[in-house]
Amino acid sequence: MRILDPAGNLIIGEGGTFMANDQTLQYTYKTAIEFNGEAKRFTLDWTNRSAFESGTYTVILYTDGYTMGRGSFSLK
């Protein structure tokens, strides 16, 4: 998971890297999710080490070396 702050900067979490879409990327948070092909809800618990700013954040999820999904949320 990569989280971009309202300015478009990556929020660095654990500081590791991974390969996705033929690029080496840093991640905000990494975990394994067991997926067996059935629709399920998953919750990722992550704590930001810094205070959140107001604005819109982008969350990008990856799996097996590719972008899996993207979303955003806004904080006032």
PDB file of N, CA, C, O and CB in Angstrom:
ATOM      1  N   MET A   1       0.861  -1.170   0.000  1.00  0.00           N
ATOM      2  CA  MET A   1       0.000   0.000   0.000  1.00  0.00           C
ATOM      3  C   MET A   1       0.900   1.223   0.000  1.00  0.00           C
ATOM      4  O   MET A   1       1.869   1.308   0.755  1.00  0.00           O
ATOM      5  CB  MET A   1      -0.975   0.003   1.227  1.00  0.00           C
ATOM      6  N   ARG A   2       0.556   2.164  -0.862  1.00  0.00           N
ATOM      7  CA  ARG A   2       1.236   3.452  -0.892  1.00  0.00           C
ATOM      8  C   ARG A   2       0.191   4.524  -0.612  1.00  0.00           C
ATOM      9  O   ARG A   2      -0.900   4.493  -1.180  1.00  0.00           O
ATOM     10  CB  ARG A   2       1.959   3.698  -2.269  1.00  0.00           C
ATOM     11  N   ILE A   3       0.522   5.471   0.264  1.00  0.00           N
ATOM     12  CA  ILE A   3      -0.369   6.582   0.564  1.00  0.00           C
ATOM     13  C   ILE A   3       0.359   7.870   0.211  1.00  0.00           C
ATOM     14  O   ILE A   3       1.465   8.124   0.687  1.00  0.00           O
ATOM     15  CB  ILE A   3      -0.814   6.573   2.064  1.00  0.00           C
ATOM     16  N   LEU A   4      -0.274   8.674  -0.625  1.00  0.00           N
ATOM     17  CA  LEU A   4       0.276   9.962  -1.030  1.00  0.00           C
ATOM     18  C   LEU A   4      -0.464  11.067  -0.298  1.00  0.00           C
ATOM     19  O   LEU A   4      -1.693  11.068  -0.239  1.00  0.00           O
ATOM     20  CB  LEU A   4       0.180  10.156  -2.566  1.00  0.00           C
ATOM     21  N   ASP A   5       0.295  12.014   0.263  1.00  0.00           N
ATOM     22  CA  ASP A   5      -0.323  13.119   0.994  1.00  0.00           C
ATOM     23  C   ASP A   5      -0.927  14.129   0.016  1.00  0.00           C
ATOM     24  O   ASP A   5      -0.777  13.957  -1.194  1.00  0.00           O
ATOM     25  CB  ASP A   5       0.713  13.810   1.912  1.00  0.00           C
ATOM     26  N   PRO A   6      -1.603  15.171   0.496  1.00  0.00           N
ATOM     27  CA  PRO A   6      -2.252  16.127  -0.400  1.00  0.00           C
ATOM     28  C   PRO A   6      -1.300  16.819  -1.385  1.00  0.00           C
ATOM     29  O   PRO A   6      -1.739  17.281  -2.439  1.00  0.00           O
ATOM     30  CB  PRO A   6      -2.949  17.166   0.416  1.00  0.00           C
ATOM     31  N   ALA A   7       0.001  16.896  -1.055  1.00  0.00           N
ATOM     32  CA  ALA A   7       0.985  17.497  -1.955  1.00  0.00           C
ATOM     33  C   ALA A   7       1.527  16.478  -2.959  1.00  0.00           C
ATOM     34  O   ALA A   7       2.323  16.833  -3.828  1.00  0.00           O
ATOM     35  CB  ALA A   7       2.138  18.098  -1.149  1.00  0.00           C
ATOM     36  N   GLY A   8       1.102  15.212  -2.849  1.00  0.00           N
ATOM     37  CA  GLY A   8       1.559  14.174  -3.767  1.00  0.00           C
ATOM     38  C   GLY A   8       2.808  13.452  -3.306  1.00  0.00           C
ATOM     39  O   GLY A   8       3.380  12.665  -4.060  1.00  0.00           O
ATOM     40  N   ASN A   9       3.244  13.707  -2.068  1.00  0.00           N
ATOM     41  CA  ASN A   9       4.428  13.042  -1.515  1.00  0.00           C
ATOM     42  C   ASN A   9       4.050  11.718  -0.871  1.00  0.00           C
ATOM     43  O   ASN A   9       3.023  11.614  -0.200  1.00  0.00           O
ATOM     44  CB  ASN A   9       5.128  13.945  -0.490  1.00  0.00           C
ATOM     45  N   LEU A  10       4.878  10.717  -1.078  1.00  0.00           N
ATOM     46  CA  LEU A  10       4.646   9.410  -0.468  1.00  0.00           C
ATOM     47  C   LEU A  10       4.856   9.507   1.032  1.00  0.00           C
ATOM     48  O   LEU A  10       5.856  10.057   1.492  1.00  0.00           O
ATOM     49  CB  LEU A  10       5.577   8.338  -1.079  1.00  0.00           C
ATOM     50  N   ILE A  11       3.913   8.971   1.792  1.00  0.00           N
ATOM     51  CA  ILE A  11       4.091   8.850   3.233  1.00  0.00           C
ATOM     52  C   ILE A  11       4.907   7.580   3.444  1.00  0.00           C
ATOM     53  O   ILE A  11       4.445   6.473   3.169  1.00  0.00           O
ATOM     54  CB  ILE A  11       2.700   8.805   4.013  1.00  0.00           C
ATOM     55  N   ILE A  12       6.126   7.764   3.936  1.00  0.00           N
ATOM     56  CA  ILE A  12       7.028   6.633   4.142  1.00  0.00           C
ATOM     57  C   ILE A  12       6.664   5.959   5.455  1.00  0.00           C
ATOM     58  O   ILE A  12       6.588   6.604   6.501  1.00  0.00           O
ATOM     59  CB  ILE A  12       8.522   7.090   4.145  1.00  0.00           C
ATOM     60  N   GLY A  13       6.442   4.676   5.386  1.00  0.00           N
ATOM     61  CA  GLY A  13       6.104   3.929   6.588  1.00  0.00           C
ATOM     62  C   GLY A  13       7.296   3.128   7.046  1.00  0.00           C
ATOM     63  O   GLY A  13       8.181   3.648   7.726  1.00  0.00           O
ATOM     64  N   GLU A  14       7.320   1.874   6.678  1.00  0.00           N
ATOM     65  CA  GLU A  14       8.363   0.959   7.100  1.00  0.00           C
ATOM     66  C   GLU A  14       9.664   1.151   6.324  1.00  0.00           C
ATOM     67  O   GLU A  14      10.717   0.679   6.752  1.00  0.00           O
ATOM     68  CB  GLU A  14       7.886  -0.456   6.948  1.00  0.00           C
ATOM     69  N   GLY A  15       9.597   1.838   5.194  1.00  0.00           N
ATOM     70  CA  GLY A  15      10.794   2.160   4.440  1.00  0.00           C
ATOM     71  C   GLY A  15      11.282   1.109   3.466  1.00  0.00           C
ATOM     72  O   GLY A  15      12.387   1.236   2.940  1.00  0.00           O
ATOM     73  N   GLY A  16      10.503   0.085   3.209  1.00  0.00           N
ATOM     74  CA  GLY A  16      10.922  -0.953   2.279  1.00  0.00           C
ATOM     75  C   GLY A  16      10.545  -0.637   0.843  1.00  0.00           C
ATOM     76  O   GLY A  16       9.863   0.351   0.571  1.00  0.00           O
ATOM     77  N   THR A  17      10.997  -1.489  -0.080  1.00  0.00           N
ATOM     78  CA  THR A  17      10.681  -1.331  -1.494  1.00  0.00           C
ATOM     79  C   THR A  17      10.084  -2.619  -2.041  1.00  0.00           C
ATOM     80  O   THR A  17      10.189  -3.682  -1.430  1.00  0.00           O
ATOM     81  CB  THR A  17      11.936  -0.936  -2.292  1.00  0.00           C
ATOM     82  N   PHE A  18       9.454  -2.500  -3.205  1.00  0.00           N
ATOM     83  CA  PHE A  18       8.872  -3.645  -3.901  1.00  0.00           C
ATOM     84  C   PHE A  18       8.848  -3.334  -5.384  1.00  0.00           C
ATOM     85  O   PHE A  18       9.007  -2.181  -5.784  1.00  0.00           O
ATOM     86  CB  PHE A  18       7.440  -3.970  -3.373  1.00  0.00           C
ATOM     87  N   MET A  19       8.652  -4.346  -6.191  1.00  0.00           N
ATOM     88  CA  MET A  19       8.558  -4.174  -7.645  1.00  0.00           C
ATOM     89  C   MET A  19       7.092  -4.197  -8.060  1.00  0.00           C
ATOM     90  O   MET A  19       6.338  -5.088  -7.668  1.00  0.00           O
ATOM     91  CB  MET A  19       9.358  -5.283  -8.394  1.00  0.00           C
ATOM     92  N   ALA A  20       6.698  -3.212  -8.857  1.00  0.00           N
ATOM     93  CA  ALA A  20       5.342  -3.192  -9.411  1.00  0.00           C
ATOM     94  C   ALA A  20       5.370  -2.403 -10.707  1.00  0.00           C
ATOM     95  O   ALA A  20       6.028  -1.367 -10.800  1.00  0.00           O
ATOM     96  CB  ALA A  20       4.317  -2.575  -8.401  1.00  0.00           C
ATOM     97  N   ASN A  21       4.665  -2.888 -11.685  1.00  0.00           N
ATOM     98  CA  ASN A  21       4.563  -2.215 -12.976  1.00  0.00           C
ATOM     99  C   ASN A  21       5.953  -1.894 -13.532  1.00  0.00           C
ATOM    100  O   ASN A  21       6.178  -0.819 -14.088  1.00  0.00           O
ATOM    101  CB  ASN A  21       3.730  -0.928 -12.844  1.00  0.00           C
ATOM    102  N   ASP A  22       6.886  -2.848 -13.372  1.00  0.00           N
ATOM    103  CA  ASP A  22       8.267  -2.733 -13.856  1.00  0.00           C
ATOM    104  C   ASP A  22       9.042  -1.572 -13.236  1.00  0.00           C
ATOM    105  O   ASP A  22       9.931  -1.009 -13.874  1.00  0.00           O
ATOM    106  CB  ASP A  22       8.264  -2.578 -15.347  1.00  0.00           C
ATOM    107  N   GLN A  23       8.707  -1.213 -11.995  1.00  0.00           N
ATOM    108  CA  GLN A  23       9.404  -0.158 -11.273  1.00  0.00           C
ATOM    109  C   GLN A  23       9.695  -0.618  -9.845  1.00  0.00           C
ATOM    110  O   GLN A  23       8.960  -1.435  -9.290  1.00  0.00           O
ATOM    111  CB  GLN A  23       8.572   1.148 -11.269  1.00  0.00           C
ATOM    112  N   THR A  24      10.755  -0.097  -9.261  1.00  0.00           N
ATOM    113  CA  THR A  24      11.005  -0.297  -7.841  1.00  0.00           C
ATOM    114  C   THR A  24      10.366   0.867  -7.103  1.00  0.00           C
ATOM    115  O   THR A  24      10.696   2.026  -7.357  1.00  0.00           O
ATOM    116  CB  THR A  24      12.542  -0.403  -7.529  1.00  0.00           C
ATOM    117  N   LEU A  25       9.456   0.563  -6.194  1.00  0.00           N
ATOM    118  CA  LEU A  25       8.701   1.584  -5.472  1.00  0.00           C
ATOM    119  C   LEU A  25       8.876   1.406  -3.966  1.00  0.00           C
ATOM    120  O   LEU A  25       9.082   0.291  -3.488  1.00  0.00           O
ATOM    121  CB  LEU A  25       7.208   1.524  -5.849  1.00  0.00           C
ATOM    122  N   GLN A  26       8.794   2.501  -3.225  1.00  0.00           N
ATOM    123  CA  GLN A  26       8.747   2.424  -1.774  1.00  0.00           C
ATOM    124  C   GLN A  26       7.297   2.259  -1.359  1.00  0.00           C
ATOM    125  O   GLN A  26       6.388   2.729  -2.044  1.00  0.00           O
ATOM    126  CB  GLN A  26       9.383   3.684  -1.113  1.00  0.00           C
ATOM    127  N   TYR A  27       7.085   1.596  -0.246  1.00  0.00           N
ATOM    128  CA  TYR A  27       5.716   1.434   0.227  1.00  0.00           C
ATOM    129  C   TYR A  27       5.510   2.138   1.556  1.00  0.00           C
ATOM    130  O   TYR A  27       6.454   2.400   2.301  1.00  0.00           O
ATOM    131  CB  TYR A  27       5.370  -0.042   0.359  1.00  0.00           C
ATOM    132  N   THR A  28       4.242   2.437   1.832  1.00  0.00           N
ATOM    133  CA  THR A  28       3.854   3.003   3.112  1.00  0.00           C
ATOM    134  C   THR A  28       3.633   1.883   4.118  1.00  0.00           C
ATOM    135  O   THR A  28       4.054   1.981   5.271  1.00  0.00           O
ATOM    136  CB  THR A  28       2.584   3.868   2.970  1.00  0.00           C
ATOM    137  N   TYR A  29       2.974   0.824   3.678  1.00  0.00           N
ATOM    138  CA  TYR A  29       2.643  -0.302   4.557  1.00  0.00           C
ATOM    139  C   TYR A  29       2.572  -1.563   3.714  1.00  0.00           C
ATOM    140  O   TYR A  29       2.111  -1.536   2.573  1.00  0.00           O
ATOM    141  CB  TYR A  29       1.296  -0.061   5.316  1.00  0.00           C
ATOM    142  N   LYS A  30       3.031  -2.664   4.284  1.00  0.00           N
ATOM    143  CA  LYS A  30       3.024  -3.932   3.560  1.00  0.00           C
ATOM    144  C   LYS A  30       2.468  -5.022   4.467  1.00  0.00           C
ATOM    145  O   LYS A  30       2.827  -5.105   5.641  1.00  0.00           O
ATOM    146  CB  LYS A  30       4.449  -4.301   3.065  1.00  0.00           C
ATOM    147  N   THR A  31       1.595  -5.854   3.919  1.00  0.00           N
ATOM    148  CA  THR A  31       1.055  -6.996   4.637  1.00  0.00           C
ATOM    149  C   THR A  31       0.638  -8.051   3.618  1.00  0.00           C
ATOM    150  O   THR A  31       0.529  -7.763   2.426  1.00  0.00           O
ATOM    151  CB  THR A  31      -0.146  -6.580   5.542  1.00  0.00           C
ATOM    152  N   ALA A  32       0.410  -9.242   4.079  1.00  0.00           N
ATOM    153  CA  ALA A  32      -0.078 -10.320   3.213  1.00  0.00           C
ATOM    154  C   ALA A  32      -1.556 -10.540   3.500  1.00  0.00           C
ATOM    155  O   ALA A  32      -1.989 -10.537   4.653  1.00  0.00           O
ATOM    156  CB  ALA A  32       0.735 -11.641   3.432  1.00  0.00           C
ATOM    157  N   ILE A  33      -2.313 -10.728   2.443  1.00  0.00           N
ATOM    158  CA  ILE A  33      -3.738 -11.025   2.559  1.00  0.00           C
ATOM    159  C   ILE A  33      -3.995 -12.324   1.817  1.00  0.00           C
ATOM    160  O   ILE A  33      -3.633 -12.461   0.649  1.00  0.00           O
ATOM    161  CB  ILE A  33      -4.626  -9.858   1.993  1.00  0.00           C
ATOM    162  N   GLU A  34      -4.612 -13.264   2.489  1.00  0.00           N
ATOM    163  CA  GLU A  34      -4.931 -14.533   1.863  1.00  0.00           C
ATOM    164  C   GLU A  34      -6.194 -14.364   1.028  1.00  0.00           C
ATOM    165  O   GLU A  34      -7.254 -14.023   1.551  1.00  0.00           O
ATOM    166  CB  GLU A  34      -5.109 -15.651   2.923  1.00  0.00           C
ATOM    167  N   PHE A  35      -6.073 -14.602  -0.258  1.00  0.00           N
ATOM    168  CA  PHE A  35      -7.196 -14.429  -1.176  1.00  0.00           C
ATOM    169  C   PHE A  35      -7.432 -15.743  -1.897  1.00  0.00           C
ATOM    170  O   PHE A  35      -6.514 -16.314  -2.486  1.00  0.00           O
ATOM    171  CB  PHE A  35      -6.930 -13.276  -2.192  1.00  0.00           C
ATOM    172  N   ASN A  36      -8.674 -16.220  -1.849  1.00  0.00           N
ATOM    173  CA  ASN A  36      -8.989 -17.504  -2.483  1.00  0.00           C
ATOM    174  C   ASN A  36      -9.977 -17.357  -3.638  1.00  0.00           C
ATOM    175  O   ASN A  36     -10.580 -18.340  -4.068  1.00  0.00           O
ATOM    176  CB  ASN A  36      -9.552 -18.467  -1.454  1.00  0.00           C
ATOM    177  N   GLY A  37     -10.145 -16.134  -4.140  1.00  0.00           N
ATOM    178  CA  GLY A  37     -11.039 -15.922  -5.271  1.00  0.00           C
ATOM    179  C   GLY A  37     -12.444 -15.517  -4.883  1.00  0.00           C
ATOM    180  O   GLY A  37     -13.239 -15.139  -5.744  1.00  0.00           O
ATOM    181  N   GLU A  38     -12.768 -15.590  -3.583  1.00  0.00           N
ATOM    182  CA  GLU A  38     -14.100 -15.186  -3.123  1.00  0.00           C
ATOM    183  C   GLU A  38     -14.096 -13.717  -2.707  1.00  0.00           C
ATOM    184  O   GLU A  38     -13.093 -13.203  -2.214  1.00  0.00           O
ATOM    185  CB  GLU A  38     -14.564 -16.076  -1.945  1.00  0.00           C
ATOM    186  N   ALA A  39     -15.220 -13.056  -2.911  1.00  0.00           N
ATOM    187  CA  ALA A  39     -15.357 -11.657  -2.492  1.00  0.00           C
ATOM    188  C   ALA A  39     -15.338 -11.584  -0.967  1.00  0.00           C
ATOM    189  O   ALA A  39     -16.102 -12.280  -0.299  1.00  0.00           O
ATOM    190  CB  ALA A  39     -16.670 -11.030  -3.057  1.00  0.00           C
ATOM    191  N   LYS A  40     -14.469 -10.746  -0.423  1.00  0.00           N
ATOM    192  CA  LYS A  40     -14.351 -10.564   1.017  1.00  0.00           C
ATOM    193  C   LYS A  40     -14.036  -9.112   1.302  1.00  0.00           C
ATOM    194  O   LYS A  40     -13.568  -8.379   0.430  1.00  0.00           O
ATOM    195  CB  LYS A  40     -13.267 -11.491   1.615  1.00  0.00           C
ATOM    196  N   ARG A  41     -14.298  -8.704   2.537  1.00  0.00           N
ATOM    197  CA  ARG A  41     -13.890  -7.384   3.010  1.00  0.00           C
ATOM    198  C   ARG A  41     -12.619  -7.554   3.820  1.00  0.00           C
ATOM    199  O   ARG A  41     -12.494  -8.490   4.610  1.00  0.00           O
ATOM    200  CB  ARG A  41     -15.015  -6.701   3.857  1.00  0.00           C
ATOM    201  N   PHE A  42     -11.677  -6.643   3.622  1.00  0.00           N
ATOM    202  CA  PHE A  42     -10.442  -6.660   4.375  1.00  0.00           C
ATOM    203  C   PHE A  42     -10.250  -5.311   5.037  1.00  0.00           C
ATOM    204  O   PHE A  42     -10.639  -4.283   4.484  1.00  0.00           O
ATOM    205  CB  PHE A  42      -9.246  -7.006   3.473  1.00  0.00           C
ATOM    206  N   THR A  43      -9.657  -5.311   6.206  1.00  0.00           N
ATOM    207  CA  THR A  43      -9.330  -4.084   6.915  1.00  0.00           C
ATOM    208  C   THR A  43      -7.827  -4.055   7.139  1.00  0.00           C
ATOM    209  O   THR A  43      -7.248  -5.021   7.636  1.00  0.00           O
ATOM    210  CB  THR A  43     -10.106  -3.980   8.266  1.00  0.00           C
ATOM    211  N   LEU A  44      -7.202  -2.950   6.773  1.00  0.00           N
ATOM    212  CA  LEU A  44      -5.781  -2.765   7.033  1.00  0.00           C
ATOM    213  C   LEU A  44      -5.649  -1.724   8.129  1.00  0.00           C
ATOM    214  O   LEU A  44      -6.103  -0.590   7.970  1.00  0.00           O
ATOM    215  CB  LEU A  44      -5.005  -2.335   5.740  1.00  0.00           C
ATOM    216  N   ASP A  45      -5.034  -2.099   9.232  1.00  0.00           N
ATOM    217  CA  ASP A  45      -4.795  -1.169  10.331  1.00  0.00           C
ATOM    218  C   ASP A  45      -3.403  -0.577  10.173  1.00  0.00           C
ATOM    219  O   ASP A  45      -2.405  -1.294  10.247  1.00  0.00           O
ATOM    220  CB  ASP A  45      -4.947  -1.874  11.713  1.00  0.00           C
ATOM    221  N   TRP A  46      -3.337   0.719   9.958  1.00  0.00           N
ATOM    222  CA  TRP A  46      -2.071   1.412   9.762  1.00  0.00           C
ATOM    223  C   TRP A  46      -2.133   2.717  10.530  1.00  0.00           C
ATOM    224  O   TRP A  46      -3.159   3.397  10.521  1.00  0.00           O
ATOM    225  CB  TRP A  46      -1.778   1.659   8.247  1.00  0.00           C
ATOM    226  N   THR A  47      -1.042   3.073  11.195  1.00  0.00           N
ATOM    227  CA  THR A  47      -0.972   4.325  11.940  1.00  0.00           C
ATOM    228  C   THR A  47       0.089   5.211  11.314  1.00  0.00           C
ATOM    229  O   THR A  47       1.233   4.794  11.135  1.00  0.00           O
ATOM    230  CB  THR A  47      -0.665   4.070  13.439  1.00  0.00           C
ATOM    231  N   ASN A  48      -0.293   6.431  10.984  1.00  0.00           N
ATOM    232  CA  ASN A  48       0.651   7.396  10.425  1.00  0.00           C
ATOM    233  C   ASN A  48       1.565   7.884  11.548  1.00  0.00           C
ATOM    234  O   ASN A  48       1.084   8.237  12.624  1.00  0.00           O
ATOM    235  CB  ASN A  48      -0.096   8.596   9.745  1.00  0.00           C
ATOM    236  N   ARG A  49       2.860   7.907  11.312  1.00  0.00           N
ATOM    237  CA  ARG A  49       3.827   8.355  12.322  1.00  0.00           C
ATOM    238  C   ARG A  49       3.795   9.863  12.527  1.00  0.00           C
ATOM    239  O   ARG A  49       4.271  10.362  13.546  1.00  0.00           O
ATOM    240  CB  ARG A  49       5.227   7.927  11.928  1.00  0.00           C
ATOM    241  N   SER A  50       3.243  10.584  11.571  1.00  0.00           N
ATOM    242  CA  SER A  50       3.143  12.038  11.648  1.00  0.00           C
ATOM    243  C   SER A  50       1.675  12.442  11.684  1.00  0.00           C
ATOM    244  O   SER A  50       0.787  11.636  11.408  1.00  0.00           O
ATOM    245  CB  SER A  50       3.868  12.710  10.451  1.00  0.00           C
ATOM    246  N   ALA A  51       1.440  13.692  12.025  1.00  0.00           N
ATOM    247  CA  ALA A  51       0.062  14.200  12.017  1.00  0.00           C
ATOM    248  C   ALA A  51      -0.430  14.333  10.575  1.00  0.00           C
ATOM    249  O   ALA A  51       0.338  14.683   9.680  1.00  0.00           O
ATOM    250  CB  ALA A  51      -0.027  15.571  12.753  1.00  0.00           C
ATOM    251  N   PHE A  52      -1.696  14.055  10.362  1.00  0.00           N
ATOM    252  CA  PHE A  52      -2.298  14.242   9.046  1.00  0.00           C
ATOM    253  C   PHE A  52      -2.581  15.724   8.819  1.00  0.00           C
ATOM    254  O   PHE A  52      -2.952  16.444   9.746  1.00  0.00           O
ATOM    255  CB  PHE A  52      -3.598  13.409   8.909  1.00  0.00           C
ATOM    256  N   GLU A  53      -2.401  16.169   7.580  1.00  0.00           N
ATOM    257  CA  GLU A  53      -2.757  17.528   7.177  1.00  0.00           C
ATOM    258  C   GLU A  53      -4.157  17.486   6.566  1.00  0.00           C
ATOM    259  O   GLU A  53      -4.656  16.422   6.201  1.00  0.00           O
ATOM    260  CB  GLU A  53      -1.709  18.120   6.162  1.00  0.00           C
ATOM    261  N   SER A  54      -4.772  18.645   6.463  1.00  0.00           N
ATOM    262  CA  SER A  54      -6.044  18.732   5.736  1.00  0.00           C
ATOM    263  C   SER A  54      -5.765  18.525   4.256  1.00  0.00           C
ATOM    264  O   SER A  54      -4.708  18.908   3.754  1.00  0.00           O
ATOM    265  CB  SER A  54      -6.755  20.110   5.984  1.00  0.00           C
ATOM    266  N   GLY A  55      -6.710  17.922   3.570  1.00  0.00           N
ATOM    267  CA  GLY A  55      -6.572  17.733   2.127  1.00  0.00           C
ATOM    268  C   GLY A  55      -6.957  16.336   1.698  1.00  0.00           C
ATOM    269  O   GLY A  55      -7.464  15.542   2.491  1.00  0.00           O
ATOM    270  N   THR A  56      -6.710  16.046   0.432  1.00  0.00           N
ATOM    271  CA  THR A  56      -7.082  14.765  -0.158  1.00  0.00           C
ATOM    272  C   THR A  56      -5.858  13.862  -0.279  1.00  0.00           C
ATOM    273  O   THR A  56      -4.831  14.259  -0.829  1.00  0.00           O
ATOM    274  CB  THR A  56      -7.734  14.974  -1.538  1.00  0.00           C
ATOM    275  N   TYR A  57      -5.981  12.647   0.239  1.00  0.00           N
ATOM    276  CA  TYR A  57      -4.934  11.644   0.214  1.00  0.00           C
ATOM    277  C   TYR A  57      -5.286  10.580  -0.821  1.00  0.00           C
ATOM    278  O   TYR A  57      -6.461  10.282  -1.035  1.00  0.00           O
ATOM    279  CB  TYR A  57      -4.737  11.013   1.613  1.00  0.00           C
ATOM    280  N   THR A  58      -4.277  10.015  -1.455  1.00  0.00           N
ATOM    281  CA  THR A  58      -4.470   8.946  -2.424  1.00  0.00           C
ATOM    282  C   THR A  58      -3.901   7.658  -1.861  1.00  0.00           C
ATOM    283  O   THR A  58      -2.790   7.643  -1.331  1.00  0.00           O
ATOM    284  CB  THR A  58      -3.810   9.294  -3.779  1.00  0.00           C
ATOM    285  N   VAL A  59      -4.663   6.573  -1.974  1.00  0.00           N
ATOM    286  CA  VAL A  59      -4.232   5.253  -1.518  1.00  0.00           C
ATOM    287  C   VAL A  59      -4.156   4.349  -2.748  1.00  0.00           C
ATOM    288  O   VAL A  59      -5.112   4.252  -3.517  1.00  0.00           O
ATOM    289  CB  VAL A  59      -5.213   4.663  -0.425  1.00  0.00           C
ATOM    290  N   ILE A  60      -3.009   3.688  -2.923  1.00  0.00           N
ATOM    291  CA  ILE A  60      -2.819   2.785  -4.057  1.00  0.00           C
ATOM    292  C   ILE A  60      -2.459   1.408  -3.505  1.00  0.00           C
ATOM    293  O   ILE A  60      -1.542   1.275  -2.694  1.00  0.00           O
ATOM    294  CB  ILE A  60      -1.705   3.314  -5.035  1.00  0.00           C
ATOM    295  N   LEU A  61      -3.181   0.395  -3.945  1.00  0.00           N
ATOM    296  CA  LEU A  61      -2.948  -0.985  -3.512  1.00  0.00           C
ATOM    297  C   LEU A  61      -2.296  -1.774  -4.637  1.00  0.00           C
ATOM    298  O   LEU A  61      -2.598  -1.562  -5.811  1.00  0.00           O
ATOM    299  CB  LEU A  61      -4.271  -1.661  -3.075  1.00  0.00           C
ATOM    300  N   TYR A  62      -1.410  -2.674  -4.276  1.00  0.00           N
ATOM    301  CA  TYR A  62      -0.681  -3.478  -5.253  1.00  0.00           C
ATOM    302  C   TYR A  62      -0.771  -4.950  -4.877  1.00  0.00           C
ATOM    303  O   TYR A  62      -0.905  -5.300  -3.704  1.00  0.00           O
ATOM    304  CB  TYR A  62       0.797  -3.030  -5.343  1.00  0.00           C
ATOM    305  N   THR A  63      -0.695  -5.803  -5.890  1.00  0.00           N
ATOM    306  CA  THR A  63      -0.604  -7.241  -5.670  1.00  0.00           C
ATOM    307  C   THR A  63       0.143  -7.877  -6.830  1.00  0.00           C
ATOM    308  O   THR A  63      -0.019  -7.472  -7.981  1.00  0.00           O
ATOM    309  CB  THR A  63      -2.011  -7.872  -5.509  1.00  0.00           C
ATOM    310  N   ASP A  64       0.943  -8.854  -6.528  1.00  0.00           N
ATOM    311  CA  ASP A  64       1.660  -9.638  -7.538  1.00  0.00           C
ATOM    312  C   ASP A  64       2.354  -8.772  -8.586  1.00  0.00           C
ATOM    313  O   ASP A  64       2.383  -9.121  -9.766  1.00  0.00           O
ATOM    314  CB  ASP A  64       0.704 -10.580  -8.223  1.00  0.00           C
ATOM    315  N   GLY A  65       2.912  -7.645  -8.153  1.00  0.00           N
ATOM    316  CA  GLY A  65       3.684  -6.804  -9.059  1.00  0.00           C
ATOM    317  C   GLY A  65       2.889  -5.841  -9.910  1.00  0.00           C
ATOM    318  O   GLY A  65       3.436  -5.250 -10.842  1.00  0.00           O
ATOM    319  N   TYR A  66       1.603  -5.664  -9.614  1.00  0.00           N
ATOM    320  CA  TYR A  66       0.764  -4.771 -10.404  1.00  0.00           C
ATOM    321  C   TYR A  66      -0.150  -3.943  -9.509  1.00  0.00           C
ATOM    322  O   TYR A  66      -0.426  -4.323  -8.371  1.00  0.00           O
ATOM    323  CB  TYR A  66      -0.065  -5.569 -11.409  1.00  0.00           C
ATOM    324  N   THR A  67      -0.613  -2.819 -10.025  1.00  0.00           N
ATOM    325  CA  THR A  67      -1.571  -1.994  -9.308  1.00  0.00           C
ATOM    326  C   THR A  67      -2.894  -2.747  -9.243  1.00  0.00           C
ATOM    327  O   THR A  67      -3.405  -3.219 -10.258  1.00  0.00           O
ATOM    328  CB  THR A  67      -1.747  -0.601  -9.992  1.00  0.00           C
ATOM    329  N   MET A  68      -3.440  -2.851  -8.031  1.00  0.00           N
ATOM    330  CA  MET A  68      -4.684  -3.585  -7.813  1.00  0.00           C
ATOM    331  C   MET A  68      -5.878  -2.641  -7.724  1.00  0.00           C
ATOM    332  O   MET A  68      -6.978  -2.970  -8.166  1.00  0.00           O
ATOM    333  CB  MET A  68      -4.587  -4.427  -6.542  1.00  0.00           C
ATOM    334  N   GLY A  69      -5.649  -1.471  -7.150  1.00  0.00           N
ATOM    335  CA  GLY A  69      -6.741  -0.523  -6.986  1.00  0.00           C
ATOM    336  C   GLY A  69      -6.232   0.795  -6.459  1.00  0.00           C
ATOM    337  O   GLY A  69      -5.109   0.902  -5.966  1.00  0.00           O
ATOM    338  N   ARG A  70      -7.085   1.801  -6.572  1.00  0.00           N
ATOM    339  CA  ARG A  70      -6.721   3.152  -6.164  1.00  0.00           C
ATOM    340  C   ARG A  70      -7.967   3.839  -5.632  1.00  0.00           C
ATOM    341  O   ARG A  70      -9.072   3.634  -6.133  1.00  0.00           O
ATOM    342  CB  ARG A  70      -6.097   3.958  -7.347  1.00  0.00           C
ATOM    343  N   GLY A  71      -7.767   4.658  -4.606  1.00  0.00           N
ATOM    344  CA  GLY A  71      -8.879   5.413  -4.036  1.00  0.00           C
ATOM    345  C   GLY A  71      -8.338   6.648  -3.349  1.00  0.00           C
ATOM    346  O   GLY A  71      -7.129   6.881  -3.324  1.00  0.00           O
ATOM    347  N   SER A  72      -9.239   7.434  -2.795  1.00  0.00           N
ATOM    348  CA  SER A  72      -8.801   8.642  -2.097  1.00  0.00           C
ATOM    349  C   SER A  72      -9.756   8.933  -0.953  1.00  0.00           C
ATOM    350  O   SER A  72     -10.887   8.448  -0.911  1.00  0.00           O
ATOM    351  CB  SER A  72      -8.723   9.851  -3.065  1.00  0.00           C
ATOM    352  N   PHE A  73      -9.259   9.750  -0.020  1.00  0.00           N
ATOM    353  CA  PHE A  73     -10.099  10.229   1.072  1.00  0.00           C
ATOM    354  C   PHE A  73      -9.649  11.636   1.409  1.00  0.00           C
ATOM    355  O   PHE A  73      -8.488  11.995   1.213  1.00  0.00           O
ATOM    356  CB  PHE A  73     -10.017   9.289   2.325  1.00  0.00           C
ATOM    357  N   SER A  74     -10.579  12.429   1.918  1.00  0.00           N
ATOM    358  CA  SER A  74     -10.286  13.823   2.254  1.00  0.00           C
ATOM    359  C   SER A  74     -10.438  14.048   3.740  1.00  0.00           C
ATOM    360  O   SER A  74     -11.345  13.512   4.376  1.00  0.00           O
ATOM    361  CB  SER A  74     -11.200  14.776   1.480  1.00  0.00           C
ATOM    362  N   LEU A  75      -9.535  14.852   4.289  1.00  0.00           N
ATOM    363  CA  LEU A  75      -9.591  15.244   5.697  1.00  0.00           C
ATOM    364  C   LEU A  75      -9.748  16.756   5.764  1.00  0.00           C
ATOM    365  O   LEU A  75      -9.113  17.489   5.004  1.00  0.00           O
ATOM    366  CB  LEU A  75      -8.311  14.775   6.474  1.00  0.00           C
ATOM    367  N   LYS A  76     -10.589  17.214   6.668  1.00  0.00           N
ATOM    368  CA  LYS A  76     -10.800  18.657   6.820  1.00  0.00           C
ATOM    369  C   LYS A  76      -9.919  19.207   7.919  1.00  0.00           C
ATOM    370  O   LYS A  76      -9.954  20.406   8.197  1.00  0.00           O
ATOM    371  CB  LYS A  76     -12.273  18.966   7.121  1.00  0.00           C
TER     372      LYS A  76
END
